[in-house]
Amino acid sequence: MGRLVVVGVDGSAMSLTAVGAAAAAAARRGAELRVVHAEVPIKPRLAVPDPASRTLVHDAVAQARAVAPGLVVTGAVVTGDVVHVLELESRSAQLIVVASRGMGGIAGLMLGSTPVSLAARSHCPVMTVREAHPVSSGAGPVVLGIDGSADSDKAVDVAFAEAAQRRAPLVAVHAWQPDKAPVGAAPESAEQLLAQATAGRADTYPDVTVRRDLVDATAREALLEASKAAQLLVVGARGRSGLAGLLLGSVSQAVMTHAHCPVVTVRRTT
């Protein structure tokens, strides 16, 4: 399977920001970029794309090529529910990129709930872009949220790969509050968890420098604060405290909505 990054667009200004982030991500990976707009037909059996949909995809493709000249970019208007369409796209993609919030109402399909639903179902990591950010400037580290969960473990590999592609340092953050820790728990155990989670990658990523931060705060507070100086934040889709029926963890949802940099959410799919 060839390398592919997919970006979902809805015509909003924020989705065009996502296009820029997706183009930069595809260029770093040496991948192709596919621009997709999901269109729900006005009538159930009417599957002819609206001319306006073709125009917005055409404009998004042009923007992607302007951000990354030489990048192979294709576009498509696909009939169907946006989450279902992008979930299918994720089966053949390395990364899906969407705006964290797009247009509202019937005409705008990239709603705020779309990234959350997609991140809970995607077969590849999902990058959400909340606002204009120097995603390709190389400023700031890649920040990785660590909590010891299976999804967090998967996120470690993604974060190291992103740091290597961006030639950026990696900051691994683990939130630990002494006054709320189990009886008998010591800071050393939290430090050990943080060290073990990031161990064993030096041979694969020899040029990535790693800093490990044990932060006295809630996970939400620690990651949002770290995102202020980051060029990217990587988290697992579900944390250790997630309920069995919860598709996406509350911390993941919070950073997708409020982080100051793009966020990559990683779900364990096997």
Buried (B, 14 or more C-beta within 10 A) or exposed (E): EEEBBBBBBBBBEBBBBBBBBBBBBBBBBEBBBBBBBBBEEEEEEEEEBBEEBBEBBEBBBBBBBEBBEEBBBEBBBBBBEBBBBBBBBBEEBBBBBBBBBBBEEEEBBBBEEBBBBBBBBBBBBBBBBBBEBEBBEEBBBBBBBBBBBBBBBBBBBBBBBBBBBBEBBBBBBBBBBEEEEEEEEEEEEBBEBBBEBBEEBEEEBEEBEBEBBBBEBBBBBBBBBBBEEBBBBBBBBBBEEBEEEBBBBBBBBBBBBBBBBBBBBBBBEE
